[in-house]
Amino acid sequence: MPKSKDTKEKLVAGLFEDFDKAKSAVLVDYKGLKVKESEELRKALRNESISFRVVKNSLLKIVLKEKKIEVDQEVLDKPLALAIGFQDEAVPAKAINDYAKNHEALEIVGGILENEFISESKVKQLAMLPSRQELQAKLLGTISAPMSGFVNVAAGNIRGLINVIRAKAEAK
């Protein structure tokens, strides 16, 4: 049953809202995924706070045109779904890439990052990047390493002095 004009307008408005809030989005060709696999994917993405929605290409074209995002026509000829991440740029790419490794029917066709279309290869490169939390943890470790080293050296001198005093006390 065809959708009414009001329904389509609501869908387009929802897409605009998602694109405004999104850090990144991954475009996937979902054709060939079984219903069970699709539900697994949705559940996995939901756990990562990623929105996954199948979109009609004509409605997606309207949003992309308004946002001035140029996407190859051959990409828009496939049945597409969007995995939209709102918290971290790399998380949708990681989640989709991980799922696609085990399910050949799911094909990454591109993505949108900072209101620009990126190719499939760039989406896969983005998936290889560490997450924001991992980078913050590494930075914190790098910053705290010199301080903890200094504390250990200073404590070592005090420990040595205590051992000398203890040895003298035991000797008497």
mmCIF file of the C-alpha atoms, coordinates in Angstrom:
data_MODEL
# 
_entry.id   MODEL 
# 
loop_
_atom_site.group_PDB 
_atom_site.id 
_atom_site.type_symbol 
_atom_site.label_atom_id 
_atom_site.label_alt_id 
_atom_site.label_comp_id 
_atom_site.label_asym_id 
_atom_site.label_entity_id 
_atom_site.label_seq_id 
_atom_site.pdbx_PDB_ins_code 
_atom_site.Cartn_x 
_atom_site.Cartn_y 
_atom_site.Cartn_z 
_atom_site.occupancy 
_atom_site.B_iso_or_equiv 
_atom_site.pdbx_formal_charge 
_atom_site.auth_seq_id 
_atom_site.auth_comp_id 
_atom_site.auth_asym_id 
_atom_site.auth_atom_id 
_atom_site.pdbx_PDB_model_num 
ATOM 1   C CA . MET A 1 1   ? 0.000  0.000   0.000  1.00 0.00 ? 1   MET A CA 1 
ATOM 2   C CA . PRO A 1 2   ? 1.484  3.372   -0.998 1.00 0.00 ? 2   PRO A CA 1 
ATOM 3   C CA . LYS A 1 3   ? 2.244  5.823   1.744  1.00 0.00 ? 3   LYS A CA 1 
ATOM 4   C CA . SER A 1 4   ? 0.302  9.052   1.953  1.00 0.00 ? 4   SER A CA 1 
ATOM 5   C CA . LYS A 1 5   ? 1.918  12.413  1.403  1.00 0.00 ? 5   LYS A CA 1 
ATOM 6   C CA . ASP A 1 6   ? 1.611  13.224  5.124  1.00 0.00 ? 6   ASP A CA 1 
ATOM 7   C CA . THR A 1 7   ? 3.378  9.990   6.073  1.00 0.00 ? 7   THR A CA 1 
ATOM 8   C CA . LYS A 1 8   ? 6.182  10.709  3.614  1.00 0.00 ? 8   LYS A CA 1 
ATOM 9   C CA . GLU A 1 9   ? 6.559  14.244  4.956  1.00 0.00 ? 9   GLU A CA 1 
ATOM 10  C CA . LYS A 1 10  ? 6.845  12.866  8.497  1.00 0.00 ? 10  LYS A CA 1 
ATOM 11  C CA . LEU A 1 11  ? 9.475  10.371  7.370  1.00 0.00 ? 11  LEU A CA 1 
ATOM 12  C CA . VAL A 1 12  ? 11.477 13.110  5.648  1.00 0.00 ? 12  VAL A CA 1 
ATOM 13  C CA . ALA A 1 13  ? 11.179 15.340  8.729  1.00 0.00 ? 13  ALA A CA 1 
ATOM 14  C CA . GLY A 1 14  ? 12.432 12.435  10.865 1.00 0.00 ? 14  GLY A CA 1 
ATOM 15  C CA . LEU A 1 15  ? 15.385 11.937  8.523  1.00 0.00 ? 15  LEU A CA 1 
ATOM 16  C CA . PHE A 1 16  ? 16.220 15.647  8.679  1.00 0.00 ? 16  PHE A CA 1 
ATOM 17  C CA . GLU A 1 17  ? 16.125 15.495  12.474 1.00 0.00 ? 17  GLU A CA 1 
ATOM 18  C CA . ASP A 1 18  ? 18.353 12.401  12.536 1.00 0.00 ? 18  ASP A CA 1 
ATOM 19  C CA . PHE A 1 19  ? 20.857 13.974  10.131 1.00 0.00 ? 19  PHE A CA 1 
ATOM 20  C CA . ASP A 1 20  ? 20.988 17.138  12.250 1.00 0.00 ? 20  ASP A CA 1 
ATOM 21  C CA . LYS A 1 21  ? 21.816 15.162  15.409 1.00 0.00 ? 21  LYS A CA 1 
ATOM 22  C CA . ALA A 1 22  ? 24.016 12.513  13.793 1.00 0.00 ? 22  ALA A CA 1 
ATOM 23  C CA . LYS A 1 23  ? 27.779 12.292  14.191 1.00 0.00 ? 23  LYS A CA 1 
ATOM 24  C CA . SER A 1 24  ? 27.966 9.819   11.300 1.00 0.00 ? 24  SER A CA 1 
ATOM 25  C CA . ALA A 1 25  ? 25.873 7.435   9.256  1.00 0.00 ? 25  ALA A CA 1 
ATOM 26  C CA . VAL A 1 26  ? 26.634 4.264   7.346  1.00 0.00 ? 26  VAL A CA 1 
ATOM 27  C CA . LEU A 1 27  ? 24.721 3.357   4.202  1.00 0.00 ? 27  LEU A CA 1 
ATOM 28  C CA . VAL A 1 28  ? 24.225 -0.389  3.787  1.00 0.00 ? 28  VAL A CA 1 
ATOM 29  C CA . ASP A 1 29  ? 22.671 -2.619  1.171  1.00 0.00 ? 29  ASP A CA 1 
ATOM 30  C CA . TYR A 1 30  ? 20.616 -4.998  3.278  1.00 0.00 ? 30  TYR A CA 1 
ATOM 31  C CA . LYS A 1 31  ? 19.195 -7.051  0.383  1.00 0.00 ? 31  LYS A CA 1 
ATOM 32  C CA . GLY A 1 32  ? 19.646 -10.732 1.120  1.00 0.00 ? 32  GLY A CA 1 
ATOM 33  C CA . LEU A 1 33  ? 19.545 -10.449 4.916  1.00 0.00 ? 33  LEU A CA 1 
ATOM 34  C CA . LYS A 1 34  ? 17.085 -12.832 6.482  1.00 0.00 ? 34  LYS A CA 1 
ATOM 35  C CA . VAL A 1 35  ? 14.508 -11.438 8.902  1.00 0.00 ? 35  VAL A CA 1 
ATOM 36  C CA . LYS A 1 36  ? 16.227 -13.112 11.854 1.00 0.00 ? 36  LYS A CA 1 
ATOM 37  C CA . GLU A 1 37  ? 19.599 -11.624 10.840 1.00 0.00 ? 37  GLU A CA 1 
ATOM 38  C CA . SER A 1 38  ? 18.008 -8.221  10.407 1.00 0.00 ? 38  SER A CA 1 
ATOM 39  C CA . GLU A 1 39  ? 16.522 -8.401  13.892 1.00 0.00 ? 39  GLU A CA 1 
ATOM 40  C CA . GLU A 1 40  ? 19.915 -9.471  15.326 1.00 0.00 ? 40  GLU A CA 1 
ATOM 41  C CA . LEU A 1 41  ? 21.519 -6.486  13.630 1.00 0.00 ? 41  LEU A CA 1 
ATOM 42  C CA . ARG A 1 42  ? 18.893 -4.075  14.932 1.00 0.00 ? 42  ARG A CA 1 
ATOM 43  C CA . LYS A 1 43  ? 19.307 -5.421  18.467 1.00 0.00 ? 43  LYS A CA 1 
ATOM 44  C CA . ALA A 1 44  ? 23.111 -5.172  18.309 1.00 0.00 ? 44  ALA A CA 1 
ATOM 45  C CA . LEU A 1 45  ? 22.914 -1.608  16.998 1.00 0.00 ? 45  LEU A CA 1 
ATOM 46  C CA . ARG A 1 46  ? 20.300 -0.612  19.559 1.00 0.00 ? 46  ARG A CA 1 
ATOM 47  C CA . ASN A 1 47  ? 22.688 -1.761  22.319 1.00 0.00 ? 47  ASN A CA 1 
ATOM 48  C CA . GLU A 1 48  ? 25.270 0.660   20.874 1.00 0.00 ? 48  GLU A CA 1 
ATOM 49  C CA . SER A 1 49  ? 22.711 3.542   20.708 1.00 0.00 ? 49  SER A CA 1 
ATOM 50  C CA . ILE A 1 50  ? 22.675 3.436   16.921 1.00 0.00 ? 50  ILE A CA 1 
ATOM 51  C CA . SER A 1 51  ? 19.505 4.031   14.944 1.00 0.00 ? 51  SER A CA 1 
ATOM 52  C CA . PHE A 1 52  ? 18.941 1.579   12.080 1.00 0.00 ? 52  PHE A CA 1 
ATOM 53  C CA . ARG A 1 53  ? 16.251 2.333   9.583  1.00 0.00 ? 53  ARG A CA 1 
ATOM 54  C CA . VAL A 1 54  ? 15.378 1.184   6.114  1.00 0.00 ? 54  VAL A CA 1 
ATOM 55  C CA . VAL A 1 55  ? 14.708 4.224   3.969  1.00 0.00 ? 55  VAL A CA 1 
ATOM 56  C CA . LYS A 1 56  ? 13.039 4.735   0.674  1.00 0.00 ? 56  LYS A CA 1 
ATOM 57  C CA . ASN A 1 57  ? 15.641 6.059   -1.753 1.00 0.00 ? 57  ASN A CA 1 
ATOM 58  C CA . SER A 1 58  ? 13.403 8.802   -3.119 1.00 0.00 ? 58  SER A CA 1 
ATOM 59  C CA . LEU A 1 59  ? 12.948 10.196  0.408  1.00 0.00 ? 59  LEU A CA 1 
ATOM 60  C CA . LEU A 1 60  ? 16.656 9.874   1.155  1.00 0.00 ? 60  LEU A CA 1 
ATOM 61  C CA . LYS A 1 61  ? 17.454 11.759  -2.059 1.00 0.00 ? 61  LYS A CA 1 
ATOM 62  C CA . ILE A 1 62  ? 15.273 14.653  -0.878 1.00 0.00 ? 62  ILE A CA 1 
ATOM 63  C CA . VAL A 1 63  ? 17.154 14.881  2.414  1.00 0.00 ? 63  VAL A CA 1 
ATOM 64  C CA . LEU A 1 64  ? 20.568 14.556  0.771  1.00 0.00 ? 64  LEU A CA 1 
ATOM 65  C CA . LYS A 1 65  ? 19.703 17.242  -1.774 1.00 0.00 ? 65  LYS A CA 1 
ATOM 66  C CA . GLU A 1 66  ? 18.548 19.654  0.950  1.00 0.00 ? 66  GLU A CA 1 
ATOM 67  C CA . LYS A 1 67  ? 21.675 18.943  3.027  1.00 0.00 ? 67  LYS A CA 1 
ATOM 68  C CA . LYS A 1 68  ? 23.841 19.407  -0.103 1.00 0.00 ? 68  LYS A CA 1 
ATOM 69  C CA . ILE A 1 69  ? 25.412 15.965  0.299  1.00 0.00 ? 69  ILE A CA 1 
ATOM 70  C CA . GLU A 1 70  ? 26.440 14.540  -3.051 1.00 0.00 ? 70  GLU A CA 1 
ATOM 71  C CA . VAL A 1 71  ? 26.123 10.774  -3.326 1.00 0.00 ? 71  VAL A CA 1 
ATOM 72  C CA . ASP A 1 72  ? 26.852 8.680   -6.418 1.00 0.00 ? 72  ASP A CA 1 
ATOM 73  C CA . GLN A 1 73  ? 23.689 7.706   -8.263 1.00 0.00 ? 73  GLN A CA 1 
ATOM 74  C CA . GLU A 1 74  ? 24.748 4.036   -8.366 1.00 0.00 ? 74  GLU A CA 1 
ATOM 75  C CA . VAL A 1 75  ? 24.718 3.997   -4.545 1.00 0.00 ? 75  VAL A CA 1 
ATOM 76  C CA . LEU A 1 76  ? 21.188 5.350   -4.489 1.00 0.00 ? 76  LEU A CA 1 
ATOM 77  C CA . ASP A 1 77  ? 19.974 2.673   -6.918 1.00 0.00 ? 77  ASP A CA 1 
ATOM 78  C CA . LYS A 1 78  ? 20.352 -0.067  -4.284 1.00 0.00 ? 78  LYS A CA 1 
ATOM 79  C CA . PRO A 1 79  ? 17.915 -0.815  -1.453 1.00 0.00 ? 79  PRO A CA 1 
ATOM 80  C CA . LEU A 1 80  ? 19.427 1.122   1.429  1.00 0.00 ? 80  LEU A CA 1 
ATOM 81  C CA . ALA A 1 81  ? 19.314 1.207   5.173  1.00 0.00 ? 81  ALA A CA 1 
ATOM 82  C CA . LEU A 1 82  ? 20.955 3.795   7.406  1.00 0.00 ? 82  LEU A CA 1 
ATOM 83  C CA . ALA A 1 83  ? 22.851 3.113   10.604 1.00 0.00 ? 83  ALA A CA 1 
ATOM 84  C CA . ILE A 1 84  ? 23.012 6.492   12.331 1.00 0.00 ? 84  ILE A CA 1 
ATOM 85  C CA . GLY A 1 85  ? 25.276 7.174   15.292 1.00 0.00 ? 85  GLY A CA 1 
ATOM 86  C CA . PHE A 1 86  ? 24.593 10.076  17.609 1.00 0.00 ? 86  PHE A CA 1 
ATOM 87  C CA . GLN A 1 87  ? 27.456 9.779   20.122 1.00 0.00 ? 87  GLN A CA 1 
ATOM 88  C CA . ASP A 1 88  ? 30.662 8.746   18.359 1.00 0.00 ? 88  ASP A CA 1 
ATOM 89  C CA . GLU A 1 89  ? 31.696 8.979   14.719 1.00 0.00 ? 89  GLU A CA 1 
ATOM 90  C CA . ALA A 1 90  ? 33.348 5.555   14.571 1.00 0.00 ? 90  ALA A CA 1 
ATOM 91  C CA . VAL A 1 91  ? 30.784 3.446   16.440 1.00 0.00 ? 91  VAL A CA 1 
ATOM 92  C CA . PRO A 1 92  ? 28.276 2.907   13.572 1.00 0.00 ? 92  PRO A CA 1 
ATOM 93  C CA . ALA A 1 93  ? 31.079 2.006   11.169 1.00 0.00 ? 93  ALA A CA 1 
ATOM 94  C CA . LYS A 1 94  ? 32.580 -0.436  13.699 1.00 0.00 ? 94  LYS A CA 1 
ATOM 95  C CA . ALA A 1 95  ? 29.258 -2.089  14.484 1.00 0.00 ? 95  ALA A CA 1 
ATOM 96  C CA . ILE A 1 96  ? 28.207 -2.495  10.854 1.00 0.00 ? 96  ILE A CA 1 
ATOM 97  C CA . ASN A 1 97  ? 31.680 -3.643  9.785  1.00 0.00 ? 97  ASN A CA 1 
ATOM 98  C CA . ASP A 1 98  ? 31.780 -6.253  12.561 1.00 0.00 ? 98  ASP A CA 1 
ATOM 99  C CA . TYR A 1 99  ? 28.339 -7.551  11.612 1.00 0.00 ? 99  TYR A CA 1 
ATOM 100 C CA . ALA A 1 100 ? 29.164 -7.582  7.882  1.00 0.00 ? 100 ALA A CA 1 
ATOM 101 C CA . LYS A 1 101 ? 32.201 -9.816  8.531  1.00 0.00 ? 101 LYS A CA 1 
ATOM 102 C CA . ASN A 1 102 ? 29.872 -12.648 9.584  1.00 0.00 ? 102 ASN A CA 1 
ATOM 103 C CA . HIS A 1 103 ? 26.989 -11.878 7.219  1.00 0.00 ? 103 HIS A CA 1 
ATOM 104 C CA . GLU A 1 104 ? 27.977 -11.569 3.578  1.00 0.00 ? 104 GLU A CA 1 
ATOM 105 C CA . ALA A 1 105 ? 24.513 -10.370 2.544  1.00 0.00 ? 105 ALA A CA 1 
ATOM 106 C CA . LEU A 1 106 ? 25.089 -7.059  4.346  1.00 0.00 ? 106 LEU A CA 1 
ATOM 107 C CA . GLU A 1 107 ? 27.155 -4.751  2.165  1.00 0.00 ? 107 GLU A CA 1 
ATOM 108 C CA . ILE A 1 108 ? 28.557 -1.374  3.183  1.00 0.00 ? 108 ILE A CA 1 
ATOM 109 C CA . VAL A 1 109 ? 28.092 1.024   0.275  1.00 0.00 ? 109 VAL A CA 1 
ATOM 110 C CA . GLY A 1 110 ? 29.279 4.254   1.870  1.00 0.00 ? 110 GLY A CA 1 
ATOM 111 C CA . GLY A 1 111 ? 28.686 6.641   4.689  1.00 0.00 ? 111 GLY A CA 1 
ATOM 112 C CA . ILE A 1 112 ? 28.106 10.219  5.708  1.00 0.00 ? 112 ILE A CA 1 
ATOM 113 C CA . LEU A 1 113 ? 30.579 11.995  7.948  1.00 0.00 ? 113 LEU A CA 1 
ATOM 114 C CA . GLU A 1 114 ? 30.436 15.718  8.692  1.00 0.00 ? 114 GLU A CA 1 
ATOM 115 C CA . ASN A 1 115 ? 27.776 16.210  6.003  1.00 0.00 ? 115 ASN A CA 1 
ATOM 116 C CA . GLU A 1 116 ? 29.932 14.646  3.288  1.00 0.00 ? 116 GLU A CA 1 
ATOM 117 C CA . PHE A 1 117 ? 29.616 11.316  1.545  1.00 0.00 ? 117 PHE A CA 1 
ATOM 118 C CA . ILE A 1 118 ? 32.485 8.908   2.173  1.00 0.00 ? 118 ILE A CA 1 
ATOM 119 C CA . SER A 1 119 ? 33.243 5.747   0.239  1.00 0.00 ? 119 SER A CA 1 
ATOM 120 C CA . GLU A 1 120 ? 33.025 2.182   1.482  1.00 0.00 ? 120 GLU A CA 1 
ATOM 121 C CA . SER A 1 121 ? 36.797 2.032   1.958  1.00 0.00 ? 121 SER A CA 1 
ATOM 122 C CA . LYS A 1 122 ? 36.763 5.133   4.147  1.00 0.00 ? 122 LYS A CA 1 
ATOM 123 C CA . VAL A 1 123 ? 33.931 3.681   6.228  1.00 0.00 ? 123 VAL A CA 1 
ATOM 124 C CA . LYS A 1 124 ? 36.073 0.577   6.783  1.00 0.00 ? 124 LYS A CA 1 
ATOM 125 C CA . GLN A 1 125 ? 39.054 2.776   7.729  1.00 0.00 ? 125 GLN A CA 1 
ATOM 126 C CA . LEU A 1 126 ? 36.817 4.615   10.175 1.00 0.00 ? 126 LEU A CA 1 
ATOM 127 C CA . ALA A 1 127 ? 35.800 1.249   11.632 1.00 0.00 ? 127 ALA A CA 1 
ATOM 128 C CA . MET A 1 128 ? 39.456 0.455   12.342 1.00 0.00 ? 128 MET A CA 1 
ATOM 129 C CA . LEU A 1 129 ? 39.951 3.582   14.455 1.00 0.00 ? 129 LEU A CA 1 
ATOM 130 C CA . PRO A 1 130 ? 39.803 3.234   18.223 1.00 0.00 ? 130 PRO A CA 1 
ATOM 131 C CA . SER A 1 131 ? 36.691 4.606   19.884 1.00 0.00 ? 131 SER A CA 1 
ATOM 132 C CA . ARG A 1 132 ? 36.637 7.947   21.656 1.00 0.00 ? 132 ARG A CA 1 
ATOM 133 C CA . GLN A 1 133 ? 36.752 6.215   25.063 1.00 0.00 ? 133 GLN A CA 1 
ATOM 134 C CA . GLU A 1 134 ? 39.780 4.133   24.044 1.00 0.00 ? 134 GLU A CA 1 
ATOM 135 C CA . LEU A 1 135 ? 41.590 7.255   22.836 1.00 0.00 ? 135 LEU A CA 1 
ATOM 136 C CA . GLN A 1 136 ? 40.767 9.110   26.058 1.00 0.00 ? 136 GLN A CA 1 
ATOM 137 C CA . ALA A 1 137 ? 42.062 6.181   28.138 1.00 0.00 ? 137 ALA A CA 1 
ATOM 138 C CA . LYS A 1 138 ? 45.309 6.077   26.119 1.00 0.00 ? 138 LYS A CA 1 
ATOM 139 C CA . LEU A 1 139 ? 45.744 9.834   26.515 1.00 0.00 ? 139 LEU A CA 1 
ATOM 140 C CA . LEU A 1 140 ? 45.157 9.617   30.258 1.00 0.00 ? 140 LEU A CA 1 
ATOM 141 C CA . GLY A 1 141 ? 47.684 6.773   30.509 1.00 0.00 ? 141 GLY A CA 1 
ATOM 142 C CA . THR A 1 142 ? 50.234 8.768   28.526 1.00 0.00 ? 142 THR A CA 1 
ATOM 143 C CA . ILE A 1 143 ? 49.757 11.849  30.693 1.00 0.00 ? 143 ILE A CA 1 
ATOM 144 C CA . SER A 1 144 ? 49.873 9.955   33.987 1.00 0.00 ? 144 SER A CA 1 
ATOM 145 C CA . ALA A 1 145 ? 52.875 7.737   33.128 1.00 0.00 ? 145 ALA A CA 1 
ATOM 146 C CA . PRO A 1 146 ? 55.580 10.351  33.875 1.00 0.00 ? 146 PRO A CA 1 
ATOM 147 C CA . MET A 1 147 ? 53.901 11.312  37.153 1.00 0.00 ? 147 MET A CA 1 
ATOM 148 C CA . SER A 1 148 ? 53.564 7.707   38.324 1.00 0.00 ? 148 SER A CA 1 
ATOM 149 C CA . GLY A 1 149 ? 57.200 7.096   37.350 1.00 0.00 ? 149 GLY A CA 1 
ATOM 150 C CA . PHE A 1 150 ? 58.286 10.094  39.435 1.00 0.00 ? 150 PHE A CA 1 
ATOM 151 C CA . VAL A 1 151 ? 56.240 8.885   42.410 1.00 0.00 ? 151 VAL A CA 1 
ATOM 152 C CA . ASN A 1 152 ? 57.834 5.429   42.145 1.00 0.00 ? 152 ASN A CA 1 
ATOM 153 C CA . VAL A 1 153 ? 61.350 6.934   42.027 1.00 0.00 ? 153 VAL A CA 1 
ATOM 154 C CA . ALA A 1 154 ? 60.637 9.204   45.003 1.00 0.00 ? 154 ALA A CA 1 
ATOM 155 C CA . ALA A 1 155 ? 59.093 6.302   46.940 1.00 0.00 ? 155 ALA A CA 1 
ATOM 156 C CA . GLY A 1 156 ? 62.107 4.157   46.067 1.00 0.00 ? 156 GLY A CA 1 
ATOM 157 C CA . ASN A 1 157 ? 64.472 6.586   47.803 1.00 0.00 ? 157 ASN A CA 1 
ATOM 158 C CA . ILE A 1 158 ? 62.307 6.648   50.918 1.00 0.00 ? 158 ILE A CA 1 
ATOM 159 C CA . ARG A 1 159 ? 61.999 2.848   50.839 1.00 0.00 ? 159 ARG A CA 1 
ATOM 160 C CA . GLY A 1 160 ? 65.792 2.569   50.621 1.00 0.00 ? 160 GLY A CA 1 
ATOM 161 C CA . LEU A 1 161 ? 66.267 4.919   53.604 1.00 0.00 ? 161 LEU A CA 1 
ATOM 162 C CA . ILE A 1 162 ? 63.753 2.921   55.663 1.00 0.00 ? 162 ILE A CA 1 
ATOM 163 C CA . ASN A 1 163 ? 65.526 -0.339  54.801 1.00 0.00 ? 163 ASN A CA 1 
ATOM 164 C CA . VAL A 1 164 ? 68.893 1.130   55.895 1.00 0.00 ? 164 VAL A CA 1 
ATOM 165 C CA . ILE A 1 165 ? 67.421 2.347   59.192 1.00 0.00 ? 165 ILE A CA 1 
ATOM 166 C CA . ARG A 1 166 ? 65.721 -1.033  59.773 1.00 0.00 ? 166 ARG A CA 1 
ATOM 167 C CA . ALA A 1 167 ? 69.011 -2.869  59.075 1.00 0.00 ? 167 ALA A CA 1 
ATOM 168 C CA . LYS A 1 168 ? 70.872 -0.618  61.551 1.00 0.00 ? 168 LYS A CA 1 
ATOM 169 C CA . ALA A 1 169 ? 68.178 -1.189  64.183 1.00 0.00 ? 169 ALA A CA 1 
ATOM 170 C CA . GLU A 1 170 ? 68.354 -4.954  63.730 1.00 0.00 ? 170 GLU A CA 1 
ATOM 171 C CA . ALA A 1 171 ? 72.148 -4.887  63.885 1.00 0.00 ? 171 ALA A CA 1 
ATOM 172 C CA . LYS A 1 172 ? 72.097 -3.282  67.376 1.00 0.00 ? 172 LYS A CA 1 
# 
